[in-house]
Amino acid sequence: MQKNALVTGASSGLGLAIARQFAAAGMKVALVARDQTKLQQAVESLHVPADQSLTLAADITQQADVDRLAAQVQQTWGRLDVLVNCAGKSSRGKIEDTTPEQFQELWELNFLAAVRCTRALLPLLLESRGHIVQIGSLAAKGASKFLGAYPASKFALAAYSQQLRLELADRGVHVLLVCPG
């Protein structure tokens, strides 16, 4: 049976590279990002038949958008085997100069967006006994100077991933935290 994957942050960078690898392996791939034009360019670069991909323009910091994309995957494919929470943003700067608003922005995208997507797509992943891949950072393992709010958002994602792994393993869902850096 052909496998289906959804990748957030898939219009460029690491997200697009992951989507390319899934497509090359013969999987159907849903690419999620905010900009429909960039998404269309990204999916065209995969060189796959139209029925092998979905482009889902969504702001995953907004619950309504996440609910809509989950419903679209359910309606179009009826199953999901892999969720890759790759959307994210980094920051640089002295911690003393980092505002609460900057913390909030990174918290929303780097952590809560992954929570939203995981919760919305978990019923499909439980059904398929699928995989959740969280793209973390080495900054989650130990903070460094001048990274602003970034390490705090990735520490939270690492803890969430560990909790998911512990709670979902017995139900057949594999959770992986990848920490590039």
N, CA, C and O atoms as a DFTB+ gen file, in Angstrom:
724 C
 N C O
     1  1       0.843      -1.189       0.000
     2  2       0.000       0.000       0.000
     3  2       0.884       1.247       0.000
     4  3       1.862       1.322       0.744
     5  1       0.537       2.214      -0.832
     6  2       1.294       3.455      -0.908
     7  2       1.130       4.253       0.384
     8  3       0.031       4.340       0.933
     9  1       2.217       4.827       0.859
    10  2       2.220       5.614       2.093
    11  2       1.997       7.086       1.768
    12  3       2.324       7.560       0.680
    13  1       1.429       7.798       2.745
    14  2       1.142       9.221       2.618
    15  2       1.863       9.985       3.715
    16  3       1.877       9.560       4.870
    17  1       2.465      11.122       3.351
    18  2       3.172      11.957       4.314
    19  2       2.710      13.399       4.191
    20  3       2.332      13.853       3.111
    21  1       2.745      14.109       5.301
    22  2       2.468      15.540       5.327
    23  2       3.673      16.221       5.960
    24  3       4.148      15.812       7.019
    25  1       4.164      17.274       5.291
    26  2       5.338      18.004       5.767
    27  2       4.972      19.473       5.901
    28  3       4.549      20.101       4.931
    29  1       5.133      20.026       7.106
    30  2       4.928      21.469       7.281
    31  2       6.235      22.186       6.961
    32  3       7.317      21.606       7.047
    33  1       6.113      23.445       6.596
    34  2       7.305      24.203       6.211
    35  2       7.930      23.654       4.949
    36  3       9.152      23.668       4.798
    37  1       7.095      23.167       4.037
    38  2       7.580      22.395       2.891
    39  2       7.822      23.203       1.626
    40  3       8.120      22.620       0.584
    41  1       7.707      24.512       1.681
    42  2       7.918      25.287       0.455
    43  2       9.379      25.588       0.183
    44  3       9.715      26.062      -0.903
    45  1      10.262      25.324       1.148
    46  2      11.687      25.589       0.948
    47  2      12.512      24.878       2.021
    48  3      11.967      24.286       2.953
    49  1      13.813      24.948       1.873
    50  2      14.724      24.470       2.902
    51  2      14.589      22.999       3.253
    52  3      14.345      22.159       2.387
    53  1      14.749      22.699       4.531
    54  2      14.706      21.330       5.007
    55  2      13.355      20.675       4.736
    56  3      13.308      19.498       4.376
    57  1      12.264      21.407       4.899
    58  2      10.938      20.844       4.640
    59  2      10.788      20.367       3.205
    60  3      10.269      19.279       2.961
    61  1      11.239      21.172       2.263
    62  2      11.176      20.786       0.854
    63  2      12.094      19.600       0.584
    64  3      11.730      18.702      -0.175
    65  1      13.275      19.582       1.189
    66  2      14.200      18.448       1.008
    67  2      13.573      17.150       1.518
    68  3      13.723      16.101       0.891
    69  1      12.881      17.215       2.633
    70  2      12.207      16.030       3.180
    71  2      11.089      15.591       2.244
    72  3      10.952      14.403       1.951
    73  1      10.291      16.546       1.774
    74  2       9.207      16.221       0.835
    75  2       9.761      15.573      -0.426
    76  3       9.168      14.627      -0.946
    77  1      10.882      16.065      -0.919
    78  2      11.528      15.477      -2.112
    79  2      11.894      14.016      -1.875
    80  3      11.682      13.167      -2.741
    81  1      12.441      13.730      -0.708
    82  2      12.846      12.360      -0.402
    83  2      11.634      11.430      -0.323
    84  3      11.686      10.298      -0.806
    85  1      10.555      11.901       0.280
    86  2       9.332      11.091       0.332
    87  2       8.802      10.832      -1.074
    88  3       8.429       9.706      -1.403
    89  1       8.769      11.879      -1.908
    90  2       8.287      11.716      -3.286
    91  2       9.175      10.746      -4.053
    92  3       8.671       9.904      -4.796
    93  1      10.484      10.853      -3.883
    94  2      11.422       9.958      -4.569
    95  2      11.240       8.508      -4.123
    96  3      11.523       7.579      -4.880
    97  1      10.770       8.323      -2.898
    98  2      10.527       6.978      -2.378
    99  2       9.162       6.432      -2.806
   100  3       8.793       5.315      -2.443
   101  1       8.413       7.229      -3.582
   102  2       7.121       6.767      -4.086
   103  2       5.937       7.066      -3.192
   104  3       4.847       6.536      -3.408
   105  1       6.134       7.910      -2.186
   106  2       5.035       8.272      -1.287
   107  2       4.231       9.435      -1.862
   108  3       4.748      10.238      -2.638
   109  1       2.976       9.514      -1.476
   110  2       2.196      10.721      -1.715
   111  2       2.613      11.732      -0.654
   112  3       2.847      11.377       0.501
   113  1       2.703      13.003      -1.065
   114  2       3.199      14.023      -0.155
   115  2       2.275      15.232      -0.149
   116  3       1.912      15.759      -1.200
   117  1       1.898      15.663       1.057
   118  2       1.174      16.914       1.242
   119  2       2.177      17.947       1.726
   120  3       2.819      17.762       2.760
   121  1       2.310      19.028       0.981
   122  2       3.219      20.109       1.335
   123  2       2.408      21.228       1.960
   124  3       1.422      21.685       1.382
   125  1       2.819      21.667       3.135
   126  2       2.113      22.720       3.862
   127  2       3.051      23.899       4.074
   128  3       4.186      23.732       4.519
   129  1       2.566      25.086       3.752
   130  2       3.267      26.343       4.017
   131  2       2.249      27.466       3.849
   132  3       1.120      27.234       3.416
   133  1       2.654      28.670       4.191
   134  2       1.715      29.788       4.130
   135  2       1.491      30.318       2.723
   136  3       0.382      30.747       2.403
   137  1       2.502      30.301       1.883
   138  2       2.460      30.967       0.578
   139  2       2.103      29.979      -0.537
   140  3       2.902      29.098      -0.858
   141  1       0.920      30.115      -1.127
   142  2       0.455      29.199      -2.168
   143  2       1.360      29.217      -3.396
   144  3       1.592      28.171      -4.002
   145  1       1.874      30.381      -3.771
   146  2       2.757      30.464      -4.938
   147  2       4.035      29.667      -4.705
   148  3       4.458      28.904      -5.573
   149  1       4.652      29.840      -3.538
   150  2       5.871      29.082      -3.221
   151  2       5.572      27.589      -3.122
   152  3       6.389      26.758      -3.520
   153  1       4.404      27.255      -2.592
   154  2       4.014      25.843      -2.510
   155  2       3.891      25.235      -3.899
   156  3       4.349      24.117      -4.137
   157  1       3.279      25.964      -4.806
   158  2       3.112      25.467      -6.168
   159  2       4.467      25.250      -6.836
   160  3       4.676      24.245      -7.515
   161  1       5.375      26.186      -6.644
   162  2       6.726      26.031      -7.188
   163  2       7.419      24.820      -6.561
   164  3       8.111      24.070      -7.250
   165  1       7.232      24.635      -5.269
   166  2       7.855      23.505      -4.567
   167  2       7.328      22.182      -5.092
   168  3       8.106      21.266      -5.357
   169  1       6.014      22.071      -5.246
   170  2       5.445      20.798      -5.700
   171  2       5.846      20.519      -7.146
   172  3       6.061      19.364      -7.513
   173  1       5.949      21.549      -7.960
   174  2       6.408      21.355      -9.339
   175  2       7.843      20.828      -9.375
   176  3       8.207      20.067     -10.272
   177  1       8.648      21.231      -8.405
   178  2      10.034      20.772      -8.360
   179  2      10.153      19.298      -7.978
   180  3      11.211      18.693      -8.154
   181  1       9.078      18.722      -7.459
   182  2       9.093      17.305      -7.085
   183  2       8.971      16.398      -8.306
   184  3       9.385      15.239      -8.266
   185  1       8.401      16.924      -9.395
   186  2       8.221      16.151     -10.632
   187  2       7.444      14.859     -10.376
   188  3       7.878      13.769     -10.749
   189  1       6.288      15.008      -9.731
   190  2       5.419      13.862      -9.475
   191  2       4.061      14.117     -10.110
   192  3       3.680      15.272     -10.303
   193  1       3.324      13.063     -10.438
   194  2       1.970      13.257     -10.973
   195  2       1.092      14.020      -9.974
   196  3       1.290      13.936      -8.762
   197  1       0.143      14.745     -10.497
   198  2      -0.715      15.590      -9.656
   199  2      -1.422      14.810      -8.557
   200  3      -1.651      15.349      -7.474
   201  1      -1.770      13.555      -8.810
   202  2      -2.487      12.779      -7.794
   203  2      -1.560      12.252      -6.694
   204  3      -2.015      11.584      -5.766
   205  1      -0.265      12.552      -6.797
   206  2       0.700      12.099      -5.795
   207  2       1.079      13.190      -4.794
   208  3       1.918      12.977      -3.920
   209  1       0.453      14.360      -4.931
   210  2       0.802      15.454      -4.032
   211  2      -0.405      16.330      -3.748
   212  3      -1.376      16.363      -4.504
   213  1      -0.309      17.033      -2.639
   214  2      -1.278      18.060      -2.257
   215  2      -0.496      19.291      -1.850
   216  3       0.563      19.175      -1.234
   217  1      -0.996      20.464      -2.183
   218  2      -0.445      21.689      -1.627
   219  2      -1.517      22.283      -0.734
   220  3      -2.655      22.496      -1.151
   221  1      -1.128      22.544       0.499
   222  2      -2.079      23.043       1.483
   223  2      -1.547      24.348       2.060
   224  3      -0.700      24.342       2.954
   225  1      -2.047      25.462       1.545
   226  2      -1.651      26.765       2.078
   227  2      -2.348      26.959       3.407
   228  3      -3.576      26.953       3.484
   229  1      -1.559      27.130       4.451
   230  2      -2.119      27.256       5.789
   231  2      -1.136      27.971       6.698
   232  3       0.080      27.837       6.557
   233  1      -1.684      28.727       7.628
   234  2      -0.896      29.310       8.706
   235  2      -1.101      28.398       9.908
   236  3      -2.127      28.475      10.584
   237  1      -0.134      27.545      10.170
   238  2      -0.325      26.519      11.204
   239  2      -0.247      27.065      12.621
   240  3      -0.325      26.303      13.585
   241  1      -0.093      28.387      12.756
   242  2      -0.240      28.985      14.080
   243  2      -1.711      29.305      14.360
   244  3      -2.054      29.797      15.435
   245  1      -2.576      29.020      13.380
   246  2      -4.008      29.281      13.501
   247  2      -4.774      27.955      13.495
   248  3      -4.684      27.193      12.533
   249  1      -5.513      27.683      14.545
   250  2      -6.208      26.404      14.681
   251  2      -7.170      26.131      13.531
   252  3      -7.279      24.992      13.077
   253  1      -7.862      27.149      13.059
   254  2      -8.811      26.946      11.957
   255  2      -8.101      26.444      10.703
   256  3      -8.624      25.577      10.003
   257  1      -6.924      26.976      10.414
   258  2      -6.162      26.512       9.254
   259  2      -5.714      25.065       9.436
   260  3      -5.772      24.274       8.495
   261  1      -5.270      24.717      10.639
   262  2      -4.838      23.346      10.916
   263  2      -6.016      22.379      10.787
   264  3      -5.876      21.302      10.208
   265  1      -7.161      22.759      11.319
   266  2      -8.353      21.909      11.201
   267  2      -8.730      21.704       9.736
   268  3      -9.113      20.606       9.332
   269  1      -8.618      22.777       8.941
   270  2      -8.940      22.692       7.513
   271  2      -7.978      21.746       6.787
   272  3      -8.412      20.931       5.972
   273  1      -6.691      21.848       7.073
   274  2      -5.742      20.975       6.364
   275  2      -5.925      19.518       6.792
   276  3      -5.790      18.616       5.966
   277  1      -6.227      19.277       8.056
   278  2      -6.472      17.902       8.509
   279  2      -7.710      17.331       7.811
   280  3      -7.712      16.171       7.399
   281  1      -8.749      18.136       7.680
   282  2      -9.961      17.683       6.994
   283  2      -9.684      17.404       5.525
   284  3     -10.231      16.458       4.958
   285  1      -8.836      18.222       4.903
   286  2      -8.490      18.013       3.493
   287  2      -7.727      16.707       3.291
   288  3      -7.984      15.978       2.333
   289  1      -6.794      16.411       4.185
   290  2      -6.047      15.157       4.089
   291  2      -7.000      13.978       4.278
   292  3      -6.935      12.995       3.539
   293  1      -7.876      14.082       5.262
   294  2      -8.852      13.015       5.512
   295  2      -9.745      12.808       4.287
   296  3      -9.973      11.676       3.860
   297  1     -10.237      13.891       3.737
   298  2     -11.150      13.803       2.601
   299  2     -10.451      13.305       1.335
   300  3     -11.022      12.512       0.586
   301  1      -9.226      13.761       1.093
   302  2      -8.519      13.418      -0.143
   303  2      -7.902      12.031      -0.094
   304  3      -8.039      11.260      -1.044
   305  1      -7.230      11.705       0.990
   306  2      -6.497      10.440       1.076
   307  2      -7.126       9.426       2.022
   308  3      -6.995       8.220       1.813
   309  1      -7.807       9.904       3.063
   310  2      -8.406       8.984       4.035
   311  2      -7.416       8.330       4.970
   312  3      -7.809       7.541       5.829
   313  1      -6.130       8.640       4.822
   314  2      -5.123       8.078       5.721
   315  2      -3.884       8.973       5.705
   316  3      -3.664       9.758       4.782
   317  1      -3.090       8.825       6.755
   318  2      -1.813       9.518       6.843
   319  2      -0.857       8.593       7.584
   320  3      -1.187       8.050       8.638
   321  1       0.333       8.425       7.013
   322  2       1.328       7.535       7.601
   323  2       2.461       8.274       8.298
   324  3       3.048       7.756       9.248
   325  1       2.775       9.487       7.831
   326  2       3.891      10.247       8.396
   327  2       3.499      11.720       8.486
   328  3       3.002      12.311       7.527
   329  1       3.734      12.293       9.662
   330  2       3.617      13.740       9.860
   331  2       4.998      14.259      10.201
   332  3       5.630      13.782      11.144
   333  1       5.472      15.240       9.436
   334  2       6.749      15.887       9.737
   335  2       6.458      17.337      10.104
   336  3       6.066      18.136       9.254
   337  1       6.653      17.666      11.372
   338  2       6.497      19.035      11.846
   339  2       7.837      19.742      11.663
   340  3       8.702      19.710      12.537
   341  1       7.983      20.383      10.498
   342  2       9.257      20.993      10.120
   343  2       9.205      22.516      10.122
   344  3      10.250      23.162      10.181
   345  1       8.023      23.096      10.059
   346  2       7.933      24.558      10.020
   347  2       8.583      25.135      11.268
   348  3       8.385      24.632      12.374
   349  1       9.347      26.176      11.084
   350  2       9.995      26.793      12.226
   351  2      10.750      28.038      11.821
   352  3      10.897      28.364      10.643
   353  1      11.215      28.710      12.837
   354  2      11.941      29.957      12.625
   355  2      12.983      30.073      13.722
   356  3      12.756      29.674      14.864
   357  1      14.127      30.627      13.354
   358  2      15.190      30.858      14.318
   359  2      15.259      32.349      14.630
   360  3      14.633      33.172      13.963
   361  1      16.024      32.670      15.645
   362  2      16.260      34.080      15.950
   363  2      17.664      34.218      16.519
   364  3      18.274      33.241      16.954
   365  1      18.147      35.408      16.509
   366  2      19.453      35.703      17.065
   367  2      19.334      36.976      17.883
   368  3      18.523      37.849      17.574
   369  1      20.130      37.079      18.908
   370  2      20.153      38.303      19.701
   371  2      20.417      38.008      21.157
   372  3      20.323      36.866      21.607
   373  1      20.746      39.049      21.882
   374  2      20.967      38.919      23.320
   375  2      19.632      38.620      24.006
   376  3      18.587      39.157      23.640
   377  1      19.700      37.769      24.985
   378  2      18.477      37.413      25.708
   379  2      17.873      38.641      26.390
   380  3      16.650      38.762      26.468
   381  1      18.716      39.551      26.884
   382  2      18.198      40.742      27.561
   383  2      17.466      41.675      26.601
   384  3      16.667      42.510      27.024
   385  1      17.745      41.527      25.306
   386  2      17.076      42.357      24.308
   387  2      15.890      41.649      23.657
   388  3      15.193      42.241      22.832
   389  1      15.657      40.401      24.018
   390  2      14.578      39.612      23.424
   391  2      13.275      39.924      24.150
   392  3      13.166      39.743      25.363
   393  1      12.300      40.389      23.397
   394  2      11.034      40.820      23.995
   395  2      10.093      39.628      24.216
   396  3      10.243      38.582      23.585
   397  1       9.132      39.803      25.113
   398  2       8.114      38.764      25.268
   399  2       7.382      38.471      23.959
   400  3       6.978      37.334      23.717
   401  1       7.211      39.479      23.122
   402  2       6.545      39.272      21.837
   403  2       7.374      38.379      20.920
   404  3       6.820      37.584      20.162
   405  1       8.685      38.505      20.986
   406  2       9.554      37.632      20.192
   407  2       9.497      36.192      20.719
   408  3       9.494      35.241      19.937
   409  1       9.452      36.039      22.039
   410  2       9.261      34.710      22.617
   411  2       7.939      34.118      22.135
   412  3       7.880      32.955      21.736
   413  1       6.881      34.926      22.173
   414  2       5.553      34.461      21.770
   415  2       5.537      34.018      20.313
   416  3       4.958      32.981      19.992
   417  1       6.165      34.788      19.428
   418  2       6.194      34.454      18.002
   419  2       6.865      33.090      17.779
   420  3       6.335      32.251      17.050
   421  1       8.018      32.870      18.399
   422  2       8.711      31.597      18.222
   423  2       7.983      30.454      18.920
   424  3       7.953      29.332      18.415
   425  1       7.407      30.735      20.064
   426  2       6.620      29.724      20.780
   427  2       5.467      29.240      19.908
   428  3       5.210      28.039      19.824
   429  1       4.778      30.165      19.265
   430  2       3.639      29.816      18.407
   431  2       4.053      28.936      17.233
   432  3       3.403      27.928      16.956
   433  1       5.126      29.305      16.543
   434  2       5.523      28.568      15.339
   435  2       6.345      27.322      15.660
   436  3       6.076      26.251      15.117
   437  1       7.331      27.445      16.524
   438  2       8.245      26.328      16.769
   439  2       7.683      25.266      17.697
   440  3       8.135      24.121      17.668
   441  1       6.715      25.621      18.515
   442  2       6.163      24.643      19.452
   443  2       4.663      24.423      19.262
   444  3       4.236      23.319      18.927
   445  1       3.876      25.456      19.473
   446  2       2.416      25.252      19.455
   447  2       1.888      24.820      18.094
   448  3       0.896      24.094      18.031
   449  1       2.516      25.241      17.010
   450  2       2.081      24.776      15.690
   451  2       2.245      23.261      15.575
   452  3       1.389      22.585      15.004
   453  1       3.334      22.730      16.111
   454  2       3.539      21.273      16.104
   455  2       2.495      20.571      16.968
   456  3       2.014      19.493      16.618
   457  1       2.152      21.177      18.083
   458  2       1.096      20.617      18.938
   459  2      -0.230      20.602      18.178
   460  3      -0.938      19.595      18.169
   461  1      -0.557      21.724      17.545
   462  2      -1.818      21.805      16.793
   463  2      -1.878      20.746      15.685
   464  3      -2.871      20.030      15.560
   465  1      -0.820      20.654      14.892
   466  2      -0.813      19.703      13.774
   467  2      -0.862      18.264      14.272
   468  3      -1.584      17.435      13.718
   469  1      -0.105      17.971      15.303
   470  2      -0.095      16.612      15.849
   471  2      -1.479      16.227      16.356
   472  3      -1.974      15.145      16.041
   473  1      -2.100      17.090      17.128
   474  2      -3.436      16.784      17.671
   475  2      -4.461      16.602      16.554
   476  3      -5.282      15.687      16.609
   477  1      -4.417      17.464      15.546
   478  2      -5.409      17.408      14.471
   479  2      -5.247      16.158      13.611
   480  3      -6.232      15.611      13.116
   481  1      -4.000      15.705      13.431
   482  2      -3.743      14.567      12.544
   483  2      -3.550      13.250      13.291
   484  3      -3.398      12.202      12.664
   485  1      -3.555      13.292      14.605
   486  2      -3.330      12.083      15.393
   487  2      -4.341      10.970      15.127
   488  3      -3.939       9.807      15.087
   489  1      -5.617      11.257      14.944
   490  2      -6.539      10.140      14.646
   491  2      -6.114       9.336      13.406
   492  3      -6.192       8.108      13.409
   493  1      -5.669      10.020      12.360
   494  2      -5.205       9.320      11.157
   495  2      -3.924       8.535      11.434
   496  3      -3.761       7.421      10.935
   497  1      -3.025       9.101      12.217
   498  2      -1.764       8.432      12.535
   499  2      -1.976       7.226      13.450
   500  3      -1.275       6.222      13.324
   501  1      -2.928       7.319      14.358
   502  2      -3.254       6.167      15.206
   503  2      -3.824       5.035      14.357
   504  3      -3.509       3.864      14.566
   505  1      -4.658       5.401      13.407
   506  2      -5.273       4.394      12.531
   507  2      -4.231       3.671      11.681
   508  3      -4.322       2.460      11.478
   509  1      -3.246       4.413      11.187
   510  2      -2.225       3.809      10.321
   511  2      -1.036       3.264      11.113
   512  3      -0.151       2.619      10.550
   513  1      -1.020       3.527      12.418
   514  2       0.145       3.184      13.246
   515  2       1.380       3.845      12.638
   516  3       2.403       3.212      12.377
   517  1       1.228       5.154      12.428
   518  2       2.198       5.927      11.678
   519  2       3.328       6.525      12.484
   520  3       3.658       6.062      13.576
   521  1       3.915       7.568      11.916
   522  2       5.118       8.185      12.458
   523  2       4.931       9.692      12.578
   524  3       4.353      10.335      11.703
   525  1       5.431      10.237      13.675
   526  2       5.500      11.685      13.871
   527  2       6.979      12.036      13.956
   528  3       7.711      11.503      14.789
   529  1       7.406      12.943      13.079
   530  2       8.790      13.402      13.077
   531  2       8.782      14.881      13.439
   532  3       8.200      15.703      12.732
   533  1       9.431      15.203      14.542
   534  2       9.534      16.587      14.982
   535  2      10.932      17.087      14.621
   536  3      11.931      16.454      14.963
   537  1      10.998      18.221      13.932
   538  2      12.291      18.815      13.622
   539  2      12.631      19.798      14.735
   540  3      12.097      20.905      14.809
   541  1      13.532      19.355      15.588
   542  2      13.980      20.166      16.710
   543  2      15.244      20.909      16.354
   544  3      15.380      21.442      15.252
   545  1      16.169      20.940      17.294
   546  2      17.430      21.648      17.100
   547  2      18.401      21.224      18.184
   548  3      17.990      20.827      19.275
   549  1      19.680      21.308      17.888
   550  2      20.666      21.102      18.951
   551  2      20.492      22.127      20.060
   552  3      20.927      21.905      21.190
   553  1      19.854      23.255      19.738
   554  2      19.567      24.265      20.761
   555  2      18.615      23.726      21.823
   556  3      18.504      24.303      22.905
   557  1      17.923      22.616      21.523
   558  2      17.050      21.984      22.512
   559  2      17.850      21.159      23.511
   560  3      17.350      20.825      24.586
   561  1      19.073      20.834      23.165
   562  2      19.923      20.009      24.025
   563  2      20.737      20.854      24.993
   564  3      21.104      20.391      26.073
   565  1      21.017      22.088      24.609
   566  2      21.788      22.992      25.450
   567  2      21.780      24.366      24.834
   568  3      22.149      24.533      23.672
   569  1      21.365      25.345      25.597
   570  2      21.277      26.705      25.074
   571  2      22.663      27.283      24.845
   572  3      23.619      26.943      25.543
   573  1      22.753      28.151      23.868
   574  2      23.981      28.882      23.573
   575  2      23.705      30.372      23.685
   576  3      22.552      30.800      23.738
   577  1      24.752      31.138      23.720
   578  2      24.590      32.589      23.789
   579  2      24.004      33.124      22.482
   580  3      24.215      32.565      21.406
   581  1      23.276      34.205      22.610
   582  2      22.813      35.026      21.498
   583  2      21.825      34.328      20.564
   584  3      21.792      34.622      19.369
   585  1      21.028      33.414      21.093
   586  2      19.990      32.760      20.286
   587  2      18.588      33.249      20.638
   588  3      17.596      32.661      20.208
   589  1      18.509      34.304      21.404
   590  2      17.204      34.880      21.717
   591  2      16.255      33.860      22.314
   592  3      16.611      33.117      23.228
   593  1      15.041      33.835      21.782
   594  2      13.979      32.960      22.297
   595  2      14.010      31.559      21.686
   596  3      13.253      30.685      22.109
   597  1      14.865      31.340      20.710
   598  2      14.864      30.073      19.977
   599  2      15.050      28.837      20.857
   600  3      14.256      27.903      20.744
   601  1      16.062      28.786      21.730
   602  2      16.247      27.562      22.521
   603  2      15.028      27.205      23.376
   604  3      14.687      26.028      23.495
   605  1      14.377      28.190      23.964
   606  2      13.214      27.910      24.809
   607  2      12.104      27.236      24.009
   608  3      11.438      26.329      24.507
   609  1      11.905      27.682      22.760
   610  2      10.849      27.076      21.943
   611  2      11.211      25.655      21.542
   612  3      10.327      24.804      21.445
   613  1      12.480      25.380      21.310
   614  2      12.900      24.038      20.909
   615  2      13.027      23.100      22.108
   616  3      12.833      21.893      21.958
   617  1      13.351      23.628      23.305
   618  2      13.306      22.804      24.513
   619  2      11.894      22.266      24.715
   620  3      11.707      21.091      25.030
   621  1      10.912      23.130      24.534
   622  2       9.513      22.715      24.697
   623  2       9.143      21.624      23.695
   624  3       8.464      20.661      24.051
   625  1       9.577      21.765      22.463
   626  2       9.286      20.763      21.447
   627  2       9.933      19.424      21.802
   628  3       9.335      18.370      21.585
   629  1      11.144      19.461      22.342
   630  2      11.821      18.223      22.743
   631  2      11.060      17.520      23.861
   632  3      10.892      16.301      23.822
   633  1      10.604      18.263      24.844
   634  2       9.852      17.662      25.950
   635  2       8.529      17.086      25.454
   636  3       8.143      15.984      25.843
   637  1       7.841      17.826      24.602
   638  2       6.580      17.363      24.019
   639  2       6.789      16.068      23.232
   640  3       5.984      15.141      23.319
   641  1       7.868      16.017      22.471
   642  2       8.172      14.821      21.678
   643  2       8.406      13.615      22.570
   644  3       7.933      12.518      22.275
   645  1       9.129      13.815      23.654
   646  2       9.376      12.711      24.591
   647  2       8.061      12.235      25.209
   648  3       7.832      11.032      25.333
   649  1       7.214      13.159      25.589
   650  2       5.921      12.796      26.168
   651  2       5.068      12.038      25.156
   652  3       4.448      11.033      25.501
   653  1       5.030      12.510      23.911
   654  2       4.291      11.803      22.863
   655  2       4.817      10.378      22.694
   656  3       4.043       9.424      22.616
   657  1       6.146      10.247      22.639
   658  2       6.765       8.934      22.463
   659  2       6.333       7.986      23.576
   660  3       5.971       6.840      23.310
   661  1       6.368       8.454      24.813
   662  2       6.005       7.617      25.951
   663  2       4.529       7.229      25.938
   664  3       4.177       6.103      26.289
   665  1       3.672       8.157      25.536
   666  2       2.236       7.907      25.586
   667  2       1.694       7.176      24.355
   668  3       0.662       6.511      24.447
   669  1       2.368       7.286      23.209
   670  2       1.818       6.714      21.976
   671  2       2.477       5.410      21.549
   672  3       1.951       4.719      20.676
   673  1       3.599       5.060      22.134
   674  2       4.323       3.850      21.714
   675  2       3.446       2.609      21.803
   676  3       3.436       1.792      20.882
   677  1       2.723       2.459      22.881
   678  2       1.865       1.285      23.057
   679  2       0.696       1.260      22.084
   680  3       0.035       0.234      21.924
   681  1       0.442       2.392      21.433
   682  2      -0.653       2.473      20.471
   683  2      -0.147       2.403      19.038
   684  3      -0.911       2.593      18.091
   685  1       1.155       2.128      18.884
   686  2       1.721       1.878      17.566
   687  2       2.226       3.083      16.809
   688  3       2.613       2.952      15.648
   689  1       2.236       4.252      17.421
   690  2       2.728       5.454      16.744
   691  2       4.172       5.702      17.191
   692  3       4.466       5.778      18.384
   693  1       5.053       5.823      16.214
   694  2       6.464       6.080      16.484
   695  2       6.712       7.581      16.436
   696  3       6.255       8.258      15.515
   697  1       7.433       8.103      17.424
   698  2       7.733       9.529      17.484
   699  2       9.248       9.708      17.472
   700  3       9.972       9.078      18.243
   701  1       9.706      10.580      16.580
   702  2      11.131      10.827      16.425
   703  2      11.393      12.312      16.520
   704  3      10.720      13.107      15.863
   705  1      12.362      12.695      17.328
   706  2      12.830      14.082      17.404
   707  2      14.183      14.135      16.712
   708  3      15.125      13.460      17.125
   709  1      14.277      14.940      15.657
   710  2      15.519      15.122      14.912
   711  2      16.061      16.498      15.288
   712  3      15.342      17.495      15.217
   713  1      17.321      16.548      15.686
   714  2      17.908      17.815      16.140
   715  2      19.100      18.227      15.297
   716  3      20.246      17.993      15.679
   717  1      18.829      18.852      14.130
   718  2      19.941      19.355      13.326
   719  2      20.626      20.519      14.044
   720  3      20.044      21.155      14.924
   721  1      21.845      20.776      13.657
   722  2      22.498      21.939      14.241
   723  2      23.988      21.885      14.095
   724  3      24.685      22.798      14.539
